């Protein structure tokens, strides 16, 4: 049976995409006589009925920080899933080592756990070792 495929491909790196959009934006300054509230988001339409949104710098920074936090949480969740799949004897020990290995959240979680299993095989449960010990009894 084939594994189900996701209908919509999820964006891998939301933060990087948002950063690219902001860096590619052409900034032009226009002055108006209106006093804007920094907490609100404003929608503007041009003569072609195209919508534009105006938000404060503080709100944009908050949005970027939220995107970073979401990306970090998704990465840690994938790493946690990989650690659980590998059947650790003590999850907390493996988790601490995996977090040290995941510097800057750049390494793939599967590769981190694979390397941990090679370097610290005694931290993981293996059925082959258990079968060998039961045969000797």
Secondary structure, 3 states (H helix, E strand, C coil): CCCCCCCCCCCCCHHHHHHHHHHHCCCCCCCCCCCCCCCCCEEEECCCCCEEEECCHHHHHHHHHHHHHHHHHHHHHHHHHHHHHCCECCHHHHHHHHHHHCHHHCCCHHHHHHHHHHHCHHHECCHHHHHHHHHCC
